[in-house]
Amino acid sequence: MFVLAACGSSSSPAETELTVFAAASLTGTFTELGKRFEAANPGTKVTFNFGSSATLAQQITQGAPAGVFAAASPATMKTVADAGLAGTPTVFVKNKLEIAVPPDNPAKVENLKDLTDPEVKVALCAEQVPCGAAAVKALDAAGLKVTPVTLEQDVKATLTKVELGEVDAALVYRTDVIASAGKVTGIPFPEADQAVNDYPIATLKDASPLARRFVDLVLSQQGKDVLTKAGFEAP
């Protein structure tokens, strides 16, 4: 149980409000954990900014106010840590890629090599964001070259291209396939094991004690249960 001591009327907003910057792939799980945190800490409000980890890191280094940063790769967390703006990061989950295709799989994609077919329209995350960097690693491990029809700035946007039928396939996280609730079908591939992303979390400089408590919730058994149910793997 995460309990916040009752605050008097003189308390500042900083003591009851927490802003969390988190990778787009954490949208579902962190939204749920935020609700649990608020329920356990009456009067507390958690606000999330979900997006590309690279973009979030840039926003933080440019002065965007936040108490917690949860990134989809150590590299994007390092950007913030190197700027002296983050505490010691802790890897809390891992995530791996799958091929996402529409339920009817019109292009008959079965494996990673099928994405090299110029007739197959593929969406990838941009290389500078974690899901894109993972895709590059996986394709390099397979010795394959894929020419995407679009490069998206985060994994949610990449998945949406498949859900809308604008592409035949995309490389996204396994967790996003699960979260789609049947809007896409996931196809595992062996090279994904060579491109697993570690997800670090850290409190940010000058954050309120609420930030540490939220990180504690994420690292707790309750947090682990929410995350593993969504398809994340233990670090």
N, C-alpha and C positions, 0 to 999 in steps of 0.2 A: 504494500500500500504506500503510495506516495502522497504525503500530507503536507500541505502548506499551512503554516500557522495563520490564524485569523489576523487580518490586517485592520487597523483602525482607519478612521476617515482621513487621517493625515498621511496615509501611505501614498507614495507617488505611483504613477502609472507603470513605471519601470519595474515595480515589485509585483505587479499582477498581470503584466503583459509580456509575452515571449514571442519573438520572431525566429522562425526556423527556416533556413535555406536548405533545400534538399533536392537531390537528383530526381528527375522526372519519373524514373522507374520506381521511386519510393512513394508515389502519390497515394496509392490506395492504403498501403500499410501505415504510413505516417499520419494520414488523415484519421485512421482508426485509433492510433496511439494518442493522437492529439485530443480526441474526444475522451479517451480514458483518463488522460492527464488532467483535463479540465474537470471531469467528474470527481476525481480524487482530490482536487484542489479547488474548491468552490470559490468563484470570483476571479479565477484566472482565465485569461484568454490567450490561446495559441494561434498565431497567424503563420501560414506557410507561404513560402515562395518556391514553387517547384519549377525546374527547368534544366537545361543543359548544365552539367557540373562546371564546364569551362566558363560559361557565361556567368554563373553564380559566383565563381571564384573571382572573376573580373569585377563584378559588382561590389563584392566585399572589399577587394583591394582599393577600389575607388571610393570607399567610404559608406557604402550602403549599411544601415544599421541592422544587426542581427545578433542573436545570442548563440545559435548553434548552426554548424554547417555539417551536412551529411553528403558526402561526395560518392560518385560511382567509380572513382579511381584514386589511387594514391598520388598520381601526378597532379590532378587538379587540387587536391588538398595541399600538396607541397607548395603550390603557388601562394596560398593563403598563409601557410606556416612560415615560408621564407620571408614574407612581408611582416612577420612578427605579430600576426593578428589572430593566431589560433593556439590553443593549448595543445597538449600532447594528444595526437589522434589515436583512436582505437579502431581496429578493423572489426566490424560487427557482423557482417555477412559477406558471402560471395555470390556471384551471379554468372550465368553462362548464356551463350547465344543459342538460338534455334532459328531455323528458317520458318518464317510465317507465310502462309499462303491462304487464299480464300478457301472456305469450306469445300467448294466444288473443284478447287485446284485446276483451273482451266488450262494452265500451261503444263500440267502433268509433271510438276517438279517433284523429284524423289530424293535428291542429294545435292551437295554443294556444287558439284561439277555442272549440274543442269543450269546453274545461274550464269554460266559462261556463254550460254546460247544467246546470240544477238537477238533472237526472236522473243526472248523472255525479258519482260520489263521488270527491273529490279530497283528497289529503293534501299539506300544505305544511309546510316548516320554519317555526318561529316567527320573527317578523320581527326579533327581537333577535339571532338567530344568523346567520352569514354566508350560509348557503344560503337562508334566509328573506328576508334583505335583497336578495339577488340576484333572488329570485322577484318581489319587489315591483317592482324596477327593470324587469325584463323585462315584467311585466304592464302597468306604467305606459307603457312604450315602445310596447306594442301597443294601448294605450287600452282595456284589458279589466279587468273586475272578476270575480274568482273567489271563491266562498264555499266554503272548505274544510270538510270534515266533521271534520277533526282538524288540529291544529297540533303538530308534534313538536319536541323540543328539540335534535335533531341530524339530520344527513342519513341516517345509518344507520337510525335509527328510522323515518324517513319512507319510506325504501326498503322496509323490512320490511313496512310496511302493504300495499304492492303485492305483495310476494312471498307474503304470506299470503292474498291475495285479499280483504282487508278494504276496499280502495278500488279504483276503476277506473283511477286515474292519480295520479301525483305529479310534482312538479318536484324533481329531484335532479341531482347532478353527473354529467357524462358518465362520469367515472372510476368512479362507483358502479354505473352500468349495466354497464360492462365487467366490473367485479369480481363482479357477480352471476352470471356464467358461465351466462347463458341463463335465469336465473330470471325476468328481466324483459326486455322489449324497449324500446330507446330510440328516441325520435322527436325528431330535431333540429328546431329552429325558429329562424327568422332573428333574432328579438328577443333571443336568448341572447347574440348578439354585443355587445349594448349593456349586458350585465350580467355581464361577465367578472370573476371574483374573482382578485386577486393574493394569493399566499401568501407572507408574510414569515416568516423564521426568525431567531432571535437567541439568544445565550447570556444567561443570567440572572445577576443580581448574586451575587457570591461563589461562582460555579460553579467546579468544578475544571477543570484543563486538558483533561480528557476531553470536556467540553462543547464546547470549541472544535474538538477533533478530530472530534467527531460532526458538527458543522456543516460542517466541511471536507469530510467524506465526502458529505454531502447535496449540496454545491455542486460536487463533483468530477464528472468524466465518468462514473464508475461510478454515482454517484447520479442523474445526469441520465438515464442509460440506463434505470435501474429506473423512474423516474418517467414518462418519455415512453412507455415500453412499457405503462404502466397507463392512458394516455390524457391525462396532464397535458401542458400546452403550455409551451414555453420562455417565460420572461418577456420 
